Amino acid sequence: MPLRTLGLACGIISPVLWLALIATAGALRPEFSHLTDYISELGEQGSPTETLMRYAAFGFTGFLYLCFAGALRATFPDGWLSTAGALLIALDGVGRMGAGAFPCDPGCAGVSPMQDLHEMFATVGFSSGILAAIVWGVFLRRLRPFRPLSSFSVGSGVVALVSLLLMSWPGDRAPAPGLFEHVATAVLSIWLLVFAGRLVWVSRAMMAAPV
């Protein structure tokens, strides 16, 4: 029980820490723009915030996602839908850790193998996070204590997906690509925070209920 509770708490800590580190790294680089620059540029090779972003932001928060996924599997041990949802959150964590292990080239505009690996892991992370929000939204509709989160979860996944599509607009016509990436990661982070917080609250309420 304590390990599962700790794992669920990781779902609260990770998104808060992730957003806080992005804000901190951005403040440490006055030339960085949250409107036009990508989050990965805060951890690009040679950046003054490379170490902070690669190991604390990408690496550590990605590991916390894995811990949260394990707690979800222990909380909902039955059913393929909850298993898929936990696996997708774990893949989100793996994608984030991989994006930190392989930093992008300066400006994230290179063609090196390191850049390719970074983009691959980042794509895995974002795609898994979007699918996780949608899958959990479908699953939570079946559980009365979590039913209010169902539409919120699906909506968060859809908003994040649309934001990333706008970020990836072909050519030079993408309006404020950095902003759309920030919106996508903020929406998914807030979703995870709310989801994990609800899980912790319900778990405590069940433990405190008279037998």
N, C-alpha and C positions, 0 to 999 in steps of 0.2 A: 504493500500500500504506500509506504513513504517514497519508494522509488517511482511508482506510477505518478504520485502527486508531484514529485520533482520534475518528472518528464513533462507533465502537463504545464507546469510553471515555465518550462523552457519555451513553450509556445507563446507565453506572454513576454518573456524577457527578450527573445530573439528579434521580433519586429521592432520593438522600442529601441533596442540597441542599434539595429541596422539603420533606422532612420536618423538616430542621434549621431551616428558615426558619419553618415553622408553629410549631414549639416555641419558637423565639426570639420571634416576634411574640406568641404567647400569654403568654410570661413577661413581656413588656413591658406587657401589659394585665392586671393582677390581676383585673379584673372579668370577664374572658373565661373561659368554662367550656367545656372540650372535651367535656363531656357534653351540654350543652343548646344551645350556640351553633354556628353553621355556620362553616366555614373562611372562607367569603367575607366574613364579618363582620370578619375581621382586616384586610381591604382595603376596607371600606366607605367611602363618601364621608365625609370629615371625621375619619376614624379616625387616631390618632397613628401607627399602623403602616400606613397606607394606601400610602405610597410604597414601603416595604420589600416589601409583599406584591404590589402591582400590578406593579412593574417587576422586582424580583429573583425573587420566588417564581413568580408567574403568567407574567410575560413572559419572563424569561431561561430558566427551566427548560423552558418550552414550546418555546423556540427550540432548546434542546438535544435535545428529542424529535424535532424535524425533522431535526437532524443525525444522530441515531441511525437514524431511518427511512431516510435516504439511504444510510447505511452498510449497513443490512440489504438494501436493494435491490441494492447492489454485491456483497454477500456471497452472496445467493441470487437471481441474475439471471433464472432460468428458473422458469416455473410460475406459474399464476394465484393459487394459494393463498398463496405467499410474497409475491407482489406485493400481494395484498389485505391481508395482515398488515402489511406495511410502510406501506401507505396508511392503515390504521387507526391506527397509531402516529403518523403524521404528522397525522392529523385530531385525535388526542388533544392533540398539541402546539398545533395551531391553536385548538382549543377553549379550552385553558388560556390562551393568549395573548389570545384575544378576551375571556375572563372578566376578565383584568387590564386590558385596554383600556377596558372598560365596567364600572366598579365598581358594586356594588349600592348601593341606598339605605341609609341608616342602619337597622340592624336587619334588613336584607335583606327588608323587609316592605312596600316601596313599590309603586306601580303606575306608575312613570314609564317612558318608553321605554328609559332607561338600564338600569333594573332588568330589563326584558324581554329586552334584548340580553345582559345578563349571564347570566340564567338559560338563554337559548338556547345560548350558547357553553359554559356549564358542562355542560349536558345533552349537547351534542355531544362534549365531552371525556370525560366519564365513560362514555357509551355506547360510544364508539370504543375506550376503554381496555379495557372489559369484553370487547367482541368481539375485540379484538386478542389478548388472553390466550387466548381459546377457539380462535381460528383458528390461532395459533401452536402451541397444544397439539396440534391435529390434524395440522399439518404436521410438527412435530418427531418424531412417532411414526415417520416414514419414515426418519429419519436416526439411525443407531446411536449416534453420540457424544452426541446430544441426547435420546435416547429416555427417559431417566429424568425429563426435565423435562416430558414430555407430560402426564401426569396432574396434576402440580403446576400447570401452566399452566391447564388446563381448570378445575381445582378453584379456583384463584385467581379466575378470571372468575366462576364460580358464586357464590362467597362474596361477592364484591364486588356482584354483582347482587342477591342476597338482602339484603345490608346496605342498599343504596339503596332497595329496596322497603320495608323496615322503616322507613327514614328518612322515606319519603313516605307513611306510613300516613295515611289520610284523617282529617280532623278534628283534634281535640286529643288523640287517643289514641296518637300516636306516642311510644313509650318512648325517651327519651334520643336525639332525632333527631341531635343533634350527634355523639354517640358513634358512631352507625352510619355517618355520613359519614366520620368519621375512620378507622373500621375499613376502609371501602371504599378510601379513598385509600392507607392504609397497606399493605393487601394488594396492590393493584395496583403500588405503588411497590416493594415487596419482590420481587414477581414480575419486574418489569423489571430490577431490580438483579441478581437471580440469573441471569436470561436473558442479560443483557449480559455479566456476569462469565464465564459459561460460554462465550460466544462468543469473548471475548478469550482465555481459557485455551486453547480448542481451536485458535484461529488461531495462537497462539504455538507450540503443540505441533507443528502442521503445518509451520510455518516452520523449526522447529529439527530436524525429522526429516531423516535423511540421504536424499539423493536416490538 
